[in-house]
């Protein structure tokens, strides 16, 4: 399985953010609200991936720092899985 590099991860987050933001502004009611929530989700993911990518490039990481980084990545995966569930439920 190929791993996406940081640039690809950030691009995916930005494209999704932009898509959902545009949908939010072109819709109304509950559809607009859901689209805005998804836009904010992708904005949060963009920030989180950027932070994780910055931490990964840090040269002075001890075992505890590496463990915290793994935990952060795990939380990102959990958030993405929760997001996928909402997409399935709304489908």
Secondary structure, DSSP 8 states (H G I E B T S, - for coil): -----HHHHHHHHHHHHHHHHHHHHH--HHHHHHHHHHHHHHHHHHHHHHHHHHHHT-S---HHHHHHHHHHHHHHHHHHHHHHHHHHHH-
